[in-house]
Amino acid sequence: MLGLATALNAISSHGTCTAVFVAVAVIIGFVLGSIQTLGRVSWLAWVGIVSILTAILTLTISVGVQDRPAAAPQTGPWQSNFKLFKSPSTAEALASLSSIVFAYAGTPAFFNIVSEMRDPRHYTRALAFGQGTMTAVYITIGCVVYYYRGSYVASPALGSAGKIMKKVCYGLALPGPVFFVVRILGRQIWWISNLVDKD
């Protein structure tokens, strides 16, 4: 929900409070979250993945063709200040490692997918392909964006290409967080309805 609120904030130039955008995310999730099986919502997953990939590819191309980051000094010569190896403090190193670990935090959701597969024996192959593809995309996009932006990489990275491209990238990525909210809230609705039905 926070990712969807961040996207709506970026698109609207922070036109309203983040709490309002979180409420909008919750409403979208409850409206679409009543769909109980992945078979009925799989089209939304495809829209979400295509939109997120389009957004990060747009970001990557944008940072590659722009002269300098919007946050960098706008006068004088500029060169990216990336470093292959730094000497981070313990806190900085652990923060970087936790970012990598939390990037893979969605893996417990895969158990719901195996229960709805036509042939659960293909689960390991699908998991390896999905994680391998995701890792390749993370490394490729991360290296390219860091190479061109250096210490001026924004967090989240979709904001690294300037104000206009930030809105474009978040606009393109918007269906991705919508799908995530739908799946998370959909599961919660399903669990609650099963608890209520048992009583």
Order of alpha helices (4+ residues) and beta strands (2+ residues): alpha-alpha-alpha-alpha-alpha-alpha-alpha-alpha
